[in-house]
């Protein structure tokens, strides 16, 4: 009986070690979901001023493809290997425009958005 308890204890430790190792080794792999948020640095601007945005990137594998639509028909694209990407734009008309970032990394994608009032 003592041998069986010892064997079960060893097996439990091995399985626990594999579980912990599996959960900590996921960072930056295909199993991590891609996500984003936009820091709108100019939520309200006058016509002719430069609008600025920072897209913050999470998950994925650290390499991202981004398509950034400004809401007025203009779109920029970027490929980055870090946690953020910056975009700038000059609106040609007044109004409220919705900016949308389409992000792809490690087989998953995310969309985030914000709005800018141009007066």
Secondary structure, 3 states (H helix, E strand, C coil): CHHHHHHHHHHHHHHHHHHHHHHHCCCCCCCCCCEEEEEECCCEECCCCEEEEEEEEECCCCCEEEEEECCCCCEEEEEECCCEEEEEEECCCCEEEEEEEEEEECCEEEEEEEEEEEC
